[in-house]
Amino acid sequence: MNSHELIESFGEFARSKNIDRPTMMSILDDVFRTMIRKKYDQDENFDVIINPDNGDLEIWRNREIVDDNSEDIWDHDKIPLAEAQKIEPDFEVGESVAEGVKLEDFGRRAVLMARQTLIQRVKDLERDNLYQKYKDQVGEIVTGEVYQVWSREALIMDKDDNELVMPKGEQIPKDRFRKGDTVRAVVHRVEVINGTPKIILSRAAPAFLERLFELEVPEIYDGLIVIKNVVREPGERAKVAVESYDERIDPVGACVGMKGSRIHPVVRELENENIDIINYTDNLELYIARALSPAKVGSMKINQENGRVSVFMKPDQVSLAIGRGGANIKLASRLVGMEIDVFREAIDYEEDISLDEFQDEIEPWVLAELKKIGLDTGRAVLAVKKDDIVRRTELEEEMVDDVYRIIRQEFADDEDLDENSLETAKNRVAAGKTADAKADATDEEAAVTHASATETAPEHTPLETEVTNENEATTEEAGASSPAEPAQ
């Protein structure tokens, strides 16, 4: 391989890797000077002239002519007069000689080594440029084309044909990529493995949602609205706390847009992920209540030392606060930075039954599905609509109907027992009144009986009143058994 072929092939390779001309010239000069140092031990008196456009290469060795008997003839920058006159007979002592060195003089092995070195230097430079480029773009959105999809990751090519990787754990569970698809993701991190940079993309990171809002909401991009915190369960639910620095701008309304025009593109990009936008406040109680939306909070107790919050709410709001699979309460806890415990407000006039009491009649997996959405008592189940339970669990309508029937039957049996007890009490009252009537028709013995009956009557009269009150309570319980629509 001559110098022209070497330079020309390297120039084409460097241009294909988007290496600029000054960098390419620097690499060529460095490689050829390395060759010179290996052959001549130094390169200080050598000139290397390269023209990568047409493949020209010139190497000149500059030395000073000294007398043949001089002690300096062994210096690297000196040449004896006799040797110099072989190059040009007119040379004299003290003049400088520029001797051309051909690439073939270095040997075939050295030339092949130089070619491999040039290619390796370009690859190293390419890797370094890739690392520097994406190191500064961590947290920013990039667009690429899906090149290949594997079980554990997807290979994405950017516009410069750089390889980017999106692991399965950084994808939205509903993502289904095919070769050639255009995909947007955020640069999650940049790693160097065995000297090779690895660019990790993510669509599941909170930063991806934040960057999408910056693209869709001009007020966020301009800094008028600030995103205080973002928490996500990718593909399921997300909560975003926003604050406005301009009192005239409603941060929640600005993020949603007219008829949802701004938030809809974000939701579609995230595969229909439910997004709750919350107005940030320094009032911790109000912030926690907003974080638990759409559930309505009754009261709460905050223990800042332990970082826990006890929230009390109506039974029909508990399932909304917990959410499907506990997603809502987990996100709310992460959003406010405290552990949130949800409790039902006590209702004195209603007796409830734990779902664990129905294990003999309802299959354990069905009970587990109900508990996942925060329904752990009979009345809590009856307080939620069938359609809502079907939507938030894996249960079918027929199974939910059976659960309703079993629970209602249990409450009905308890009410029947109460009614039987009340009927017995009524019979006792009636028997006492009959004894009073007989006592009025007798003489002295009837008078004693009458007196005895009179003492007994006051004990039964309050019981009759008690029966009436218990009847009213039973009616209220029966009315409360029908499922109530949960607050939206």
C-alpha positions, 0 to 999 in steps of 0.5 A: 500500500503506497502513501496515496492509497493510505491517505485516501482510504483514511480520508474517506473513513474519517469523513464517513464518521463526521471527523472534521479536517483539522482533527483528521490532519492532527491524527495523520500527523500524530500517526506518521510521527509515531512511525518516525520515532520508532525508526529514527528514535526522534522526530524533531528534525522531520517535517510531515506534509499531508494533503488529505483531499488528494492523498499526498504525503511528504516526509522530509528529514532536515540535517546540518552538514558537518566535516567528516572528521567532526565529533558531531556526525553521530548527532541525529540532526547532523550529516557528514559532508561525504554523505551529503554530497551523495545527495547533491555534489555542491553541498558544503559544510554548514549548509542544511540538507532536506532529505525526502523519506518515502513511506515504503522505507518504513517497511510493509509491517509499519505501514499496515500498523499505521493504517490500523492505528489511524482507524483505531484513533478515529473510532476512539475519537468517535466514542469520545465525541459520542460520550461528550455529546450525550453527557451534556444531554442527560435529562433531555428528549431525543428522537430516534428510529427503532432499529432492532427490538430484543426481549430485554431492550430495544436498539434506537438509532439517532440521526447520526446513526449512533446506537442508543439503548432502551432497556425493558425496565425503562419502557412504558409497559404498554409500549410495543415497538417495531423496526422503523418506528419513530420514538421519543425518549429522555436520555436517562444516563451515560455509561462507559463500559470497556471504553465504549460509551453506552447511552441509556434512554428512558420513557418511564423516568419522571424527567420524560413527563416533565420534558413533555410538559415543557414542550406542550406548555409555553408557560413552563418553558418560559419559567412562569410555571414551575414543576415542583415534583413529578412521580409516576407509575409508568403507564398507569398513573402520574401526579404532577405538582405545579406552582405559578410565579404569576398570580394571574396564571392558573397553573393547573388550567394552563397545563390542561389547556382549553378542553384538554388541548395541552395535556392530551398529547402528553397522555397519548405519548405516555400510552394513556397514562392518567395524570393528576395535576396538583396545585402546589402549596406550602400548607402541608395538610392542604398539599396532602389532601390534594395529593390524595385526589380524587378522594376527599379527606375528612381529617388527618394527623401529621407526625413530622418526626416519624414522617407519617400521616394518618388520614381519616375519610368516609368508607366510600372514599377509602378505595379512591384514596388507595387506588388500583393496586395501591397506586394512588396512595403510593404516588401521593406518599412519594409526592409529599415525601411522607408515609400516608396511612388511610383509615375509615371514619367510625360510624356508630350506627352501622355494624360492619363485617370484615371480608375475612369472615366470608372466606368460606363462601367467597374464594380467597383470590376474589377477596384479595382483588377487593382488598387491593383497591381498599375494600376490606369490609362488607359495607365498603364493598356494597358502597361501591358500584359494580361497574367501578369494581369491574373496572378497577379489578380483574373480576367479572360482572357475574363474580361481583354480583355473587359477592354482592349477593353473599354480603347482602345475605349476611347482613339480611340474616343479622337483621332477621335475627334482630327482628325475631328478638324484637317479635319475642319482646313484643309477645312478652309485652302483650302477655303482660297487658292481658294479665293486667286485664284479668287482674281488674275482674277479680276480688282480693286474690285478683287485687294481689295479682293486679298489684303484681301485674302493675309492678311488671308493666313498667318493666315492659313499657320501655321495652316497647319503646326500645323495639320501635327505636330498633325497628327504625335503626334496622330500617336505616341499616337496610337503606345503607346496604345498597351500593352508593356511588363513590365520589369522583 
